[in-house]
Amino acid sequence: MTVLSRLEDRMPGRVTVLFLLAAALFAVFMQEAFALGAGSYVTSKYEPGGFVLSASGKSAPLCVSSEDYWGVAHAVKDLQSDIEKVTGAKPELSTDGLASAREMVIAGTIGKSPLIDKLISNKKLDVREIDGKWESFIIKVVTKPFPGVDRALVIVGSDKRGTIYGIYDVSEKIGVSPWHWWADVPPRHLSSLYVKSGTFEEGPPSVKYRGIFLNDEWPDLTNWMIHTYGYAKQSVNPPVPPDVANYGHLFYERVFDLLLRLKADYLWPAMWNNAFNEDDTLNPRLANEYGIVMGTSHQEPMI
């Protein structure tokens, strides 16, 4: 079965195909814009000074502070899963401080992660190039970051989305496509993963808000929604009438995941016969947790 036939099984119809093509073009634009002049910092062969992300059936543990944003912790869990998909070796995940290891991955946001802030105050990590900037991140191998730790791969963001983008950037570099779910793109399989020595910096983006809108979702996408997720639960307050397709949090989680992996930050939701905030009260909450900025109408005047 081809990728196209699987797409047609999931989201049949020409309108949906056009939607996917438009999104694909957006993805290419975004990836080119962010990757301009930059090569991959991840390799499957060891280089002197490189950080061992995964080798010999073992992956470096991941550390994220419970005090950081929910979206950051969620992205780290995705990275944990992505590393396992590529290497078969699932890394341990620590949310209560450092892992019990000599080498580890530390991800966090300036001003939200005690681990990151301590690295900065101890002059182990220089973040002056991204501090206070919009959606920026640094990926760097740090030697002797803490007592008892030989080296750490540090992913530090200037803000919530900056950190999330940095985490998902690693996921993409190891071989997990942003389209892993929507287009059934399988991850590549490698037994070893190494991060090159050096400092890898990205941001701020030249366009502050970047996103997509769901347009002409009836009938193709809406019929797929009904088939996949059913109807939204009827309600008086908030008002949800019968026979409304369930454009709820299970669907939007998938959309948010794609947007963040593509380094987008804005979404105009389905609005043909739907109300984002009312159809599922988890929708706006999750948008905030993920870090997605929500618009209302994509017609007049795309506010």
HUGIVEN-V148216 format. One record per pair of residues at least 6 apart in sequence whose C-alpha atoms are under 6 Angstrom apart, sorted by the first residue. I is the first residue (numbers start at 1). J is the second residue. If there is no record, write none. Layout:
I/J  I/J
This chain:
11/224  13/220  41/195  41/196  42/194  42/195  43/193  43/194  44/192  44/193  44/194  49/197  50/195  50/196  50/197  51/194  51/195  52/194  53/59  53/60  53/193  53/194  54/192  54/193  55/192  57/89  58/89  59/89  59/91  60/91  60/104  61/91  61/92  61/93  61/104  62/93  62/105  63/93  63/94  63/95  63/105  63/106  64/95  64/107  65/95  65/113  66/95  68/112  68/113  70/289  71/289  71/290  72/164  79/171  80/91  84/90  86/188  86/189  86/190  87/189  87/190  87/191  102/149  102/150  103/150  103/151  103/152  104/152  105/152  105/153  105/154  106/154  107/154  107/155  107/156  108/156  109/156  109/157  109/159  109/163  110/158  119/125  130/136  130/158  131/158  134/204  135/159  135/161  135/162  135/204  136/157  136/158  136/162  136/202  136/203  136/204  137/156  137/157  137/162  137/166  137/201  137/202  138/155  138/156  138/200  138/201  139/154  139/155  139/199  139/200  140/153  140/154  140/198  140/199  141/152  141/153  142/151  142/152  143/150  143/151  144/150  144/151  156/163  157/163  165/263  168/261  175/187  175/188  176/187  178/258  178/261  179/185  210/264  210/265  210/266  211/264  211/265  211/266  211/267  212/267  213/267  213/268  214/269  214/270  226/245  229/246  230/246  231/244  231/245  231/246  232/244  232/245  232/246  234/240  234/241  234/242  238/278  248/280  249/282  249/283  265/292  265/293  266/292  266/293  266/294  267/294  268/294  268/295  268/296  277/284  295/303  296/303  297/303
